[in-house]
Amino acid sequence: MEHDATTPALLHIDASVSPADTSVSRQLTSLFAGKWRQRYGDAGYHHRDLAAEPVPLVDAGYVRFGYWVERHGTVPVDEVSALVRDAADEAAWRATRPLVEEVLAADVLLLGVPMYNLTVPAALMAWIDRISFPGALLDPAAGRSRLRDKQIVVVGARGGGYGPGAPREGLDFQVPYLRGYFTDRGVPEGRLHFVTAELTRARDVPAMAPLRSRAAASLDAAREGVIELVDRLAAPPGARGTARQATAEPQTADCGQGRPVGSYAV
C-alpha cells in the first residue's frame, strides 16, 4: 500500500452482509469514503469488504504460531516470516500479514459495523482476531501501540433502539466492545469516533412502523455526523480543532414491546 507520504491513507472496512443498496452502514461508509476521495483521490485509499472476502477464522495453526512468535518478544512484522517453521506456520502468517500491514499503513481506519445479535458481525471479529496477532500492533522499539496515532471511525447501524430511555438500553455490546478494544490497544478517546444510525429495521418491520420518523431522523443525523467527521479528519492537522465524538443516537421508544425485533441491522 504505497502512497505519497503527504497524503493520509484511509483503510475502509465494511462488515455488513447486506448489499450496498440496502445496507445503512455501507451507505454511510461510502459517504465518508466518497468525500475523502474527492479531496485526496485514490492515493492511499484501500477498501476491504469482509462479506465479499471473508477473513479466515483463527484456528489451532494461528494460535500455535502466535505463541511461538510471542516467545521471541515483540517481533517486527517484516521479521515474523523468519520464525516460520513449517507449512502450518506459513499458512497462518500468509492469511494474517496482509491484514496487519493494511492497518499499519493507514492513517484513518473507517469501519462499517452493523449490529448482529447485540454485537459486531462475526466477519469483523475474524478480522480483529487476525490483526491482533501477538506483537503485530506494537512498536518493537518503544513497546507502545502503533494504533495510538491513528484516527478510528466506527460507523454503526442498529436495527432497534438502544439509546438512553429505550427498553433495550444496556444491551448494546457493539459500541462498548469496539471502544474497549481500541482503547485497550492505545487509541486515545479523542481519536476514536462513533457515528450510529438506530432503528434501521423500522422501514421493513411492521411492528416498528410507528418509529419510522425517528429512524429517518437518526439516519439524517448519522449522515451529518459522517460529513462533519470527514471534513474534520481530512483537514490539515492544524485546522482539525478539538476532536470529539460524533454521535447520532436519539432517545428511542420501545421497538417491539420487549420482543427481539430488529436484532439485525443492515
C-alpha positions as CSV (number, residue, x, y, z in Angstrom):
1,M,0.0,0.0,0.0
2,E,2.5,2.6,-1.1
3,H,1.3,6.2,-1.5
4,D,2.5,9.7,-1.3
5,A,3.6,10.3,2.3
6,T,1.9,13.7,2.3
7,T,-1.5,12.1,1.5
8,P,-3.2,10.5,4.5
9,A,-4.1,6.8,3.9
10,L,-7.7,5.6,4.5
11,L,-8.4,1.9,5.2
12,H,-12.2,1.4,4.6
13,I,-13.6,-1.8,6.1
14,D,-17.2,-3.0,5.5
15,A,-18.6,-5.8,7.6
16,S,-22.3,-5.9,6.5
17,V,-23.6,-9.0,4.6
18,S,-26.3,-6.8,3.0
19,P,-25.7,-5.3,-0.4
20,A,-24.9,-1.6,-0.8
21,D,-28.5,-0.7,-1.9
22,T,-30.0,-1.9,1.4
23,S,-27.1,-1.6,3.9
24,V,-27.2,1.5,6.0
25,S,-23.7,1.0,7.3
26,R,-22.4,0.6,3.7
27,Q,-24.2,3.7,2.6
28,L,-22.7,5.7,5.4
29,T,-19.1,4.5,5.0
30,S,-19.5,5.1,1.2
31,L,-20.5,8.7,2.0
32,F,-17.3,9.1,4.1
33,A,-15.1,7.4,1.6
34,G,-16.5,9.3,-1.3
35,K,-15.9,12.7,0.3
36,W,-12.4,11.6,1.3
37,R,-11.6,10.5,-2.2
38,Q,-13.0,13.8,-3.6
39,R,-10.3,15.5,-1.6
40,Y,-7.4,13.1,-2.0
41,G,-8.2,10.9,-4.9
42,D,-7.5,7.2,-4.7
43,A,-3.9,7.6,-3.4
44,G,-3.7,5.8,-0.1
45,Y,-7.3,4.6,-0.2
46,H,-8.0,0.9,0.3
47,H,-11.3,-0.9,0.7
48,R,-11.7,-4.3,2.2
49,D,-15.1,-6.0,2.1
50,L,-15.3,-8.6,4.8
51,A,-18.5,-10.1,3.4
52,A,-17.2,-10.5,-0.2
53,E,-13.8,-11.7,1.0
54,P,-14.2,-13.3,4.5
55,V,-11.2,-13.4,6.7
56,P,-10.4,-17.0,7.8
57,L,-11.3,-17.7,11.4
58,V,-8.3,-18.1,13.7
59,D,-7.5,-21.8,14.2
60,A,-5.0,-24.0,16.0
61,G,-2.3,-23.2,13.5
62,Y,-2.7,-19.4,14.1
63,V,-2.6,-19.9,17.9
64,R,0.4,-22.2,17.7
65,F,2.4,-19.8,15.5
66,G,1.3,-16.8,17.6
67,Y,2.5,-18.4,20.8
68,W,5.8,-19.3,19.1
69,V,6.4,-15.7,17.9
70,E,5.4,-14.3,21.2
71,R,8.2,-16.3,22.9
72,H,10.7,-14.2,20.9
73,G,9.4,-10.9,22.3
74,T,8.0,-8.1,20.2
75,V,8.9,-9.1,16.7
76,P,8.7,-6.5,13.8
77,V,6.1,-7.5,11.2
78,D,8.7,-7.8,8.5
79,E,10.8,-10.2,10.6
80,V,8.0,-12.6,11.6
81,S,8.5,-14.7,8.4
82,A,11.9,-15.7,9.6
83,L,10.3,-17.5,12.5
84,V,8.1,-19.7,10.3
85,R,8.9,-23.4,11.0
86,D,6.6,-25.4,8.7
87,A,3.7,-25.2,6.3
88,A,1.2,-24.6,9.1
89,D,3.1,-21.6,10.3
90,E,3.4,-20.3,6.8
91,A,-0.3,-20.6,6.1
92,A,-1.2,-18.9,9.3
93,W,1.1,-15.9,8.6
94,R,0.1,-15.7,4.9
95,A,-3.5,-15.2,6.0
96,T,-2.6,-12.7,8.6
97,R,0.2,-10.5,7.4
98,P,-1.6,-8.6,4.6
99,L,-4.4,-7.6,7.1
100,V,-1.8,-6.3,9.6
101,E,0.1,-4.4,7.0
102,E,-3.1,-2.7,5.8
103,V,-3.8,-1.4,9.3
104,L,-0.3,-0.3,9.9
105,A,-0.2,1.6,6.6
106,A,-3.4,3.5,7.3
107,D,-3.7,6.9,9.0
108,V,-7.5,6.6,9.3
109,L,-9.5,3.3,9.8
110,L,-13.1,3.5,8.7
111,L,-15.2,0.6,10.0
112,G,-18.8,-0.1,8.8
113,V,-20.3,-2.1,11.6
114,P,-24.0,-3.3,11.7
115,M,-25.2,-4.8,14.9
116,Y,-25.9,-8.5,14.7
117,N,-27.5,-10.1,17.8
118,L,-26.5,-7.2,20.0
119,T,-22.8,-7.1,19.0
120,V,-20.4,-6.9,16.0
121,P,-20.6,-9.3,13.0
122,A,-18.6,-12.5,13.0
123,A,-16.8,-11.3,9.9
124,L,-15.5,-8.2,11.8
125,M,-14.5,-10.3,14.8
126,A,-12.5,-12.6,12.5
127,W,-10.6,-9.5,11.1
128,I,-10.0,-8.2,14.6
129,D,-8.6,-11.6,15.7
130,R,-6.3,-11.7,12.8
131,I,-4.9,-8.2,13.2
132,S,-4.4,-8.8,16.9
133,F,-1.6,-11.3,16.1
134,P,0.9,-11.2,19.1
135,G,3.1,-8.1,18.9
136,A,1.9,-7.1,15.4
137,L,0.4,-3.8,16.5
138,L,3.3,-2.9,18.8
139,D,6.3,-0.7,18.1
140,P,9.2,-3.1,18.8
141,A,11.5,-0.2,19.9
142,A,9.1,1.6,22.2
143,G,6.8,-1.3,23.2
144,R,3.8,1.0,22.6
145,S,0.8,0.5,20.3
146,R,1.2,1.5,16.7
147,L,-2.5,2.4,16.7
148,R,-2.1,5.3,19.1
149,D,-1.6,7.9,16.3
150,K,-4.4,6.7,14.0
151,Q,-7.9,8.0,13.8
152,I,-10.6,5.3,14.2
153,V,-14.0,6.0,12.7
154,V,-16.8,3.4,13.6
155,V,-20.0,3.8,11.6
156,G,-22.6,1.7,13.3
157,A,-26.1,0.7,12.4
158,R,-28.7,-0.9,14.8
159,G,-32.0,-2.4,13.8
160,G,-33.6,-1.4,17.0
161,G,-33.2,1.3,19.6
162,Y,-30.5,1.1,22.3
163,G,-30.1,4.7,23.4
164,P,-31.0,6.3,26.7
165,G,-34.5,5.5,27.8
166,A,-35.1,2.7,25.4
167,P,-36.3,-0.6,26.8
168,R,-33.2,-2.3,25.4
169,E,-30.8,0.3,26.8
170,G,-27.8,-1.6,28.2
171,L,-27.9,-4.4,25.6
172,D,-25.5,-2.7,23.2
173,F,-22.4,-4.8,23.0
174,Q,-21.4,-3.2,19.7
175,V,-20.1,0.2,20.6
176,P,-18.8,-0.7,24.1
177,Y,-16.9,-3.6,22.7
178,L,-15.2,-1.6,19.9
179,R,-14.4,1.2,22.3
180,G,-12.8,-1.2,24.7
181,Y,-10.8,-3.0,22.0
182,F,-9.3,0.1,20.6
183,T,-8.7,2.0,23.8
184,D,-7.1,-1.1,25.3
185,R,-4.7,-1.0,22.3
186,G,-3.6,2.5,22.9
187,V,-6.1,4.6,20.9
188,P,-6.9,7.8,22.8
189,E,-10.5,8.7,23.3
190,G,-10.0,11.8,21.2
191,R,-9.0,9.7,18.2
192,L,-11.9,7.2,18.5
193,H,-15.1,8.4,16.7
194,F,-18.6,6.8,16.6
195,V,-21.5,7.6,14.3
196,T,-24.6,5.4,14.8
197,A,-27.9,5.1,13.0
198,E,-30.6,3.4,15.0
199,L,-33.9,1.8,14.2
200,T,-32.8,0.8,10.7
201,R,-35.3,-2.0,10.6
202,A,-38.3,0.3,11.1
203,R,-38.6,0.7,7.3
204,D,-39.5,-3.0,6.8
205,V,-40.7,-4.5,10.2
206,P,-44.4,-3.8,10.5
207,A,-44.3,-3.7,14.4
208,M,-41.8,-0.8,14.1
209,A,-43.8,1.3,11.7
210,P,-44.6,4.0,14.4
211,L,-40.9,4.6,14.7
212,R,-40.1,5.4,11.1
213,S,-39.9,9.1,11.7
214,R,-37.4,8.5,14.5
215,A,-35.5,6.2,12.3
216,A,-35.3,8.8,9.5
217,A,-34.1,11.4,12.0
218,S,-31.4,9.1,13.3
219,L,-30.2,8.3,9.7
220,D,-30.2,12.1,8.9
221,A,-28.1,12.8,12.0
222,A,-25.8,10.0,11.1
223,R,-25.2,11.4,7.6
224,E,-24.5,14.8,9.1
225,G,-22.1,13.2,11.6
226,V,-20.2,11.4,8.8
227,I,-19.9,14.6,6.8
228,E,-18.7,16.6,9.8
229,L,-16.1,13.9,10.6
230,V,-14.7,13.5,7.2
231,D,-14.4,17.3,6.8
232,R,-12.5,17.5,10.1
233,L,-10.3,14.5,9.7
234,A,-9.4,15.3,6.2
235,A,-8.4,18.8,7.1
236,P,-4.7,19.7,7.7
237,P,-3.7,18.8,11.3
238,G,-3.6,22.4,12.5
239,A,-7.1,23.0,11.2
240,R,-8.8,20.0,12.8
241,G,-9.7,21.6,16.1
242,T,-10.5,19.6,19.1
243,A,-11.6,16.1,18.4
244,R,-14.9,15.0,19.7
245,Q,-17.2,12.0,19.4
246,A,-19.8,12.3,16.6
247,T,-23.0,10.5,17.5
248,A,-26.4,10.1,16.0
249,E,-28.3,8.3,18.8
250,P,-31.6,9.9,19.6
251,Q,-33.7,8.7,22.5
252,T,-35.8,5.8,21.3
253,A,-39.1,4.3,22.3
254,D,-39.8,0.5,22.5
255,C,-39.1,-1.1,19.2
256,G,-41.3,-4.1,19.7
257,Q,-42.8,-4.2,23.2
258,G,-39.8,-6.1,24.5
259,R,-39.7,-8.6,21.7
260,P,-36.4,-9.1,19.9
261,V,-37.4,-7.0,16.9
262,G,-34.6,-5.5,14.9
263,S,-31.9,-7.8,16.3
264,Y,-30.1,-7.4,12.9
265,A,-29.1,-4.1,11.4
266,V,-28.0,-3.6,7.8
